[in-house]
Amino acid sequence: MITVLIRTKRHDALKYVHFGWLIALLAGFATWAVAHSMINISGASREVMEGIAAMLAALMLFYVGIWMHSKTNAEHWQAYIQKHINTQLEAGTLWGLAVLSFIAVYREVFETVLFYQSLLTQASTTQYSFVIGGFLFGIAVLSIIAWGMFKYSVKLPIARFFSTTTYLLLALSFILMGKAVSALQEAAVIGISPLPITVEVDWIGVGSTWEGIMAQLTILVLFIAYMYRSRRKQIMI
């Protein structure tokens, strides 16, 4: 958004974009506080909240992964950004840019809050330092990338970046879906139908129940169906 505004010499609109993402970050902290208070309970209710949070995170990560894959074409991504910015500039509503900036950032913040809250509920207190360490490392990497883009105007290889991120989000969605079903089974919300064999791979959320396996297979089947449909459209074009 900022690059497009600079290239179109609309420096007057930059402050609205910055206002939007700053408010989104503040809203993200508020969302974190609410999510933490809602899940900071015990017993079966805690298992239910853990399961629901993990399932919501899995579904959102799956959706974002599909969305990012649809933007792997650099031209499509540029057109997507240009269209939304032009709509606001032509309408003369600079505050619309602030809203667009807020939505773009808050969507990512909400996803991050949901993911990390779910991750923390699955981790023991002795593992919190690893989660925090990964979070800080991610911030450091993103800060370096952002600094490089602003300072040297280097563009990320959009297609490769989005394609790689798509598969990463799919993997996280797969894992969280398995953990969500497991948590809801512990809370007796979902039934337990054991597999004829014992398969326990906790680090990817795979358990020995039909419910968990079918939920995770659903994620894979939906993604494969989307990829097949997407490639058929490209061939037809």
C-alpha positions as CSV (number, residue, x, y, z in Angstrom):
1,M,0.0,0.0,0.0
2,I,2.7,2.4,1.0
3,T,4.7,1.7,-2.2
4,V,1.7,2.3,-4.4
5,L,0.9,5.6,-2.7
6,I,4.6,6.8,-3.0
7,R,4.7,5.9,-6.7
8,T,1.4,7.8,-7.3
9,K,2.8,10.8,-5.4
10,R,0.0,10.6,-2.8
11,H,2.3,11.2,0.2
12,D,-0.7,13.0,1.9
13,A,-2.4,9.6,2.3
14,L,0.5,7.9,4.1
15,K,-0.5,9.1,7.5
16,Y,-3.9,7.4,7.2
17,V,-2.2,4.1,6.3
18,H,0.1,4.4,9.4
19,F,-2.8,5.3,11.6
20,G,-4.7,2.2,10.5
21,W,-2.0,-0.3,11.2
22,L,-1.1,1.3,14.5
23,I,-4.7,1.0,15.7
24,A,-4.7,-2.6,14.5
25,L,-1.7,-3.4,16.7
26,L,-3.4,-1.8,19.7
27,A,-6.6,-3.8,18.9
28,G,-4.4,-6.9,18.7
29,F,-3.2,-6.4,22.3
30,A,-6.8,-5.9,23.4
31,T,-7.7,-9.1,21.6
32,W,-4.9,-11.0,23.3
33,A,-6.1,-9.8,26.7
34,V,-9.6,-11.0,26.0
35,A,-8.5,-14.3,24.6
36,H,-6.2,-14.9,27.6
37,S,-9.0,-14.2,30.1
38,M,-11.5,-16.4,28.3
39,I,-9.1,-19.4,28.2
40,N,-7.6,-18.9,31.7
41,I,-10.0,-21.4,33.3
42,S,-9.7,-24.9,34.5
43,G,-11.2,-28.4,34.2
44,A,-13.4,-29.6,31.3
45,S,-14.2,-26.0,30.4
46,R,-10.6,-25.3,29.8
47,E,-10.4,-28.3,27.4
48,V,-13.4,-27.0,25.6
49,M,-11.9,-23.6,25.1
50,E,-8.6,-25.1,24.1
51,G,-10.3,-27.2,21.5
52,I,-12.5,-24.4,20.1
53,A,-9.5,-22.0,20.0
54,A,-7.4,-24.6,18.2
55,M,-10.1,-25.4,15.7
56,L,-10.8,-21.7,14.9
57,A,-7.0,-21.2,14.4
58,A,-6.9,-24.3,12.1
59,L,-9.8,-23.1,10.0
60,M,-8.4,-19.5,9.8
61,L,-4.9,-20.7,8.9
62,F,-6.4,-22.9,6.2
63,Y,-8.4,-20.0,4.8
64,V,-5.4,-17.7,4.8
65,G,-3.3,-20.3,3.1
66,I,-5.8,-20.7,0.3
67,W,-6.0,-16.9,0.0
68,M,-2.3,-16.5,-0.2
69,H,-2.0,-19.3,-2.8
70,S,-4.5,-17.4,-5.0
71,K,-2.1,-14.4,-4.9
72,T,1.0,-16.3,-5.9
73,N,0.9,-14.6,-9.2
74,A,2.7,-11.3,-8.7
75,E,0.4,-9.5,-11.2
76,H,-2.7,-10.7,-9.4
77,W,-1.2,-9.4,-6.1
78,Q,-0.4,-6.0,-7.5
79,A,-3.8,-5.8,-9.1
80,Y,-5.4,-6.7,-5.8
81,I,-3.6,-3.9,-3.9
82,Q,-4.0,-1.4,-6.7
83,K,-7.7,-2.0,-7.0
84,H,-8.4,-1.4,-3.3
85,I,-6.3,1.7,-3.1
86,N,-7.7,3.2,-6.2
87,T,-11.2,2.7,-5.0
88,Q,-10.5,4.7,-1.9
89,L,-8.5,7.5,-3.7
90,E,-11.1,7.9,-6.4
91,A,-13.9,8.1,-3.8
92,G,-11.9,10.8,-2.0
93,T,-12.2,9.0,1.3
94,L,-8.7,8.9,2.7
95,W,-10.1,7.5,5.9
96,G,-11.0,4.5,3.8
97,L,-7.3,3.8,3.5
98,A,-7.0,3.8,7.2
99,V,-9.8,1.3,7.4
100,L,-8.2,-0.8,4.7
101,S,-4.9,-0.7,6.5
102,F,-6.6,-1.6,9.8
103,I,-8.4,-4.6,8.3
104,A,-5.3,-5.9,6.5
105,V,-3.1,-5.8,9.7
106,Y,-5.8,-6.7,12.2
107,R,-6.7,-9.8,10.2
108,E,-3.0,-11.0,10.6
109,V,-2.9,-9.9,14.2
110,F,-6.1,-11.8,15.0
111,E,-4.7,-14.9,13.3
112,T,-1.4,-14.5,15.3
113,V,-3.2,-14.0,18.6
114,L,-5.4,-17.0,17.9
115,F,-2.5,-19.2,16.9
116,Y,-0.2,-18.3,19.8
117,Q,-3.0,-18.6,22.4
118,S,-3.8,-22.0,21.1
119,L,-0.1,-22.9,21.1
120,L,0.4,-21.7,24.7
121,T,-2.6,-23.8,25.9
122,Q,-1.0,-26.9,24.4
123,A,2.4,-26.1,25.9
124,S,3.6,-26.6,29.5
125,T,4.9,-23.7,31.5
126,T,8.5,-25.0,31.0
127,Q,8.0,-24.7,27.2
128,Y,6.8,-21.0,27.3
129,S,10.4,-19.8,26.8
130,F,10.6,-21.7,23.5
131,V,7.3,-20.2,22.3
132,I,8.4,-16.7,23.3
133,G,11.8,-17.2,21.7
134,G,10.3,-18.3,18.4
135,F,7.9,-15.3,18.5
136,L,10.8,-12.8,19.1
137,F,12.9,-14.5,16.4
138,G,10.0,-14.1,14.0
139,I,9.7,-10.4,14.8
140,A,13.4,-9.9,14.3
141,V,13.3,-11.6,10.8
142,L,10.3,-9.6,9.8
143,S,11.9,-6.4,11.0
144,I,15.0,-7.0,8.9
145,I,12.8,-7.8,5.8
146,A,10.7,-4.6,6.3
147,W,13.8,-2.5,6.9
148,G,15.4,-3.9,3.7
149,M,12.3,-3.2,1.7
150,F,11.9,0.4,2.8
151,K,15.6,1.2,2.6
152,Y,16.5,-0.4,-0.7
153,S,13.1,-0.8,-2.3
154,V,13.7,-4.5,-2.8
155,K,10.6,-6.4,-3.7
156,L,10.0,-9.8,-2.2
157,P,9.6,-12.6,-4.8
158,I,5.8,-12.7,-4.2
159,A,5.1,-15.9,-6.0
160,R,7.7,-17.9,-4.1
161,F,7.0,-16.3,-0.7
162,F,3.2,-16.9,-0.9
163,S,3.6,-20.4,-2.3
164,T,6.0,-21.4,0.6
165,T,3.8,-19.7,3.2
166,T,0.7,-21.6,1.8
167,Y,2.2,-25.0,2.6
168,L,3.5,-23.8,6.0
169,L,0.0,-22.6,6.9
170,L,-1.5,-25.9,5.7
171,A,0.8,-27.8,7.9
172,L,-0.1,-25.7,10.9
173,S,-3.8,-26.1,10.1
174,F,-3.4,-29.9,9.9
175,I,-1.6,-30.0,13.3
176,L,-4.0,-27.7,15.1
177,M,-7.1,-29.5,13.8
178,G,-5.8,-32.8,15.3
179,K,-5.0,-31.1,18.6
180,A,-8.5,-29.4,18.6
181,V,-10.3,-32.7,18.2
182,S,-8.1,-34.3,20.9
183,A,-9.0,-31.5,23.3
184,L,-12.7,-31.7,22.6
185,Q,-12.6,-35.5,23.1
186,E,-11.0,-35.0,26.5
187,A,-13.8,-32.7,27.4
188,A,-16.3,-35.3,26.2
189,V,-17.7,-32.9,23.5
190,I,-16.7,-35.3,20.7
191,G,-16.9,-39.0,20.9
192,I,-13.9,-41.4,20.8
193,S,-13.8,-44.1,18.2
194,P,-10.4,-45.8,18.4
195,L,-8.5,-47.0,15.4
196,P,-7.7,-50.7,15.1
197,I,-4.0,-49.8,15.5
198,T,-2.3,-47.4,17.8
199,V,-0.9,-44.3,16.0
200,E,0.3,-41.5,18.3
201,V,2.4,-38.7,16.7
202,D,1.8,-35.9,19.1
203,W,4.0,-33.3,17.5
204,I,1.8,-33.2,14.4
205,G,-1.5,-33.8,16.3
206,V,-2.1,-37.3,15.0
207,G,-3.9,-39.6,17.4
208,S,-5.4,-43.0,17.4
209,T,-9.1,-42.0,16.9
210,W,-11.2,-42.0,13.7
211,E,-12.5,-38.5,14.6
212,G,-9.1,-36.9,14.7
213,I,-7.8,-38.7,11.5
214,M,-11.0,-37.8,9.6
215,A,-10.7,-34.1,10.6
216,Q,-7.1,-33.9,9.5
217,L,-7.8,-35.8,6.3
218,T,-10.6,-33.3,5.6
219,I,-8.0,-30.5,5.7
220,L,-5.8,-32.4,3.2
221,V,-8.6,-33.4,0.9
222,L,-10.0,-29.8,0.7
223,F,-6.6,-28.4,-0.1
224,I,-5.9,-31.0,-2.7
225,A,-9.3,-30.3,-4.3
226,Y,-8.6,-26.6,-4.3
227,M,-5.1,-27.1,-5.9
228,Y,-6.6,-29.4,-8.6
229,R,-9.3,-26.9,-9.4
230,S,-6.8,-24.0,-9.4
231,R,-4.5,-25.8,-11.8
232,R,-7.4,-26.8,-14.1
233,K,-8.4,-23.1,-14.4
234,Q,-4.8,-22.2,-15.2
235,I,-4.7,-24.8,-18.0
236,M,-8.0,-23.6,-19.4
237,I,-6.7,-20.0,-19.5
